[in-house]
Amino acid sequence: MSRPILEVIALDVEDAVAAQAGGADRLELVSDMAADGLTPALETFAAVRAAVDIPLRVMLRATDGFSAGGAAALDALCADARALAAEGADEFVLGFLTDDGRADLPAVARLAEAVGPRARWTFHRAIDRAADRDAVRKQLADQPGLDTYLTAGSPSGVDDGLATLVTEAARGDEPGYEPRILVGGGLQLKHVPVLLDAGISAFHIGGAARPAGWAAPVSAAAVGVWREALGG
């Protein structure tokens, strides 16, 4: 297996620079971590993109929760996506569910079209709130640009979702399971050996990169601990 990917949540330039210094391979750029990450300002993206040279995935999400909202809300989010793409963003994080827990295909397809055919994107932890995880993967199997699922395996975190993650990793040859599993959501260092043994090669941290608390900036030293745990 190639070197595992370590993705770190960043809010601003300070976070991004510290994460890269600590050994992060990729950033997830968001605003408002209290709402589990919303779309950042265009100016923030431009400043972060200029400050670091590692890949950068930008959140496309206007409100807390996993609904795309009404037509006006989706129109506004698509406009944000096009503006970010015009500014140079080419990797994104998105994902929405219907009220009955299925993938909101019209919303996902509109955003995938807005970011452009060359963009790569992650379907975020909406999958952990889905009524049927397997059904969501099958629904999204043909979506252009989808290369990753960010998941804890459970709405409550990796502790409860570990067995699901291991099972899904073993299904990588099946339709809908080809995208990379990126594990995040209550991820702890104790989980790493089991996940690596299962062949999982991508890890996502937020609070773990901020040992002084969610309101504190990313610590390069904390990121470095994770980089070392994943193989340096």
C-alpha positions, 0 to 999 in steps of 0.5 A, spaced: 500 500 500 502 506 498 503 512 503 496 513 507 493 520 505 492 525 511 487 530 510 486 536 516 481 541 516 483 548 515 479 554 517 484 559 514 491 560 512 494 559 519 491 552 520 493 551 512 501 552 514 501 549 520 498 543 517 502 542 511 508 543 516 506 537 520 506 533 514 498 533 512 497 531 505 491 534 503 486 540 506 479 540 507 477 548 507 471 550 511 468 555 515 464 554 521 466 548 524 461 548 530 456 547 524 460 541 521 463 545 516 460 550 511 463 553 505 469 558 506 469 565 503 472 566 496 477 570 499 479 565 504 480 560 499 485 564 495 489 566 501 490 559 503 491 556 495 497 562 495 500 560 502 500 552 501 502 547 495 498 541 498 492 539 495 486 542 497 478 540 498 473 546 499 467 544 502 460 546 499 455 546 504 451 552 506 447 550 512 448 545 518 445 538 516 445 534 510 439 537 506 441 542 500 435 546 502 430 549 497 431 551 490 434 558 491 439 555 496 441 550 491 442 556 486 446 560 491 451 554 493 452 552 485 454 560 484 459 559 490 461 553 487 462 556 480 466 562 483 471 557 487 472 553 481 473 560 477 478 562 482 482 555 481 479 550 486 479 543 483 477 539 489 471 539 493 467 536 498 459 535 498 453 531 499 446 531 500 440 527 503 433 527 501 428 527 507 427 519 507 435 518 507 437 517 500 442 521 496 439 527 493 441 526 486 439 532 483 442 536 488 449 532 487 448 532 480 447 540 479 453 541 484 458 536 480 456 540 474 457 547 477 464 545 479 466 542 472 468 535 469 475 535 471 474 536 479 475 531 484 470 531 490 468 527 496 461 525 498 462 527 506 459 524 512 452 524 509 453 517 508 453 516 515 446 519 516 443 515 510 437 510 511 441 505 507 449 506 506 449 501 500 443 504 496 447 511 497 453 508 494 449 504 488 445 511 487 452 515 486 456 510 482 456 513 476 457 521 478 463 524 475 468 526 479 466 522 485 473 519 488 472 519 495 467 517 501 468 521 508 465 516 513 466 514 520 462 508 519 456 510 523 453 517 525 456 516 532 463 516 530 469 511 528 468 507 535 461 504 533 463 504 525 469 500 525 466 494 523 462 497 518 469 501 515 473 494 515 467 490 511 466 496 506 474 496 505 473 489 503 468 490 497 472 495 493 471 491 487 464 492 487 460 497 483 459 503 488 465 501 492 471 503 488 471 510 491 477 511 496 474 510 504 477 517 507 476 515 515 474 521 519 469 523 525 471 521 532 477 518 529 483 516 534 490 513 534 488 507 537 483 505 530 489 506 525 492 499 526 486 496 525 484 500 519 491 500 516 490 492 516 484 493 513 487 496 507 484 503 508 489 508 506 486 515 507 485 519 514 481 525 516 482 529 522 479 536 525 479 536 533 485 531 533 489 537 530 487 542 535 489 539 542 488 546 545 480 545 543 476 546 537 477 554 537 484 553 537 489 553 531 491 547 528 498 544 531 503 542 526 506 538 532 499 534 533 499 533 525 506 530 526 504 525 531 498 523 526 503 523 520 508 518 524 502 514 526 501 513 519 508 511 516 511 518 516 
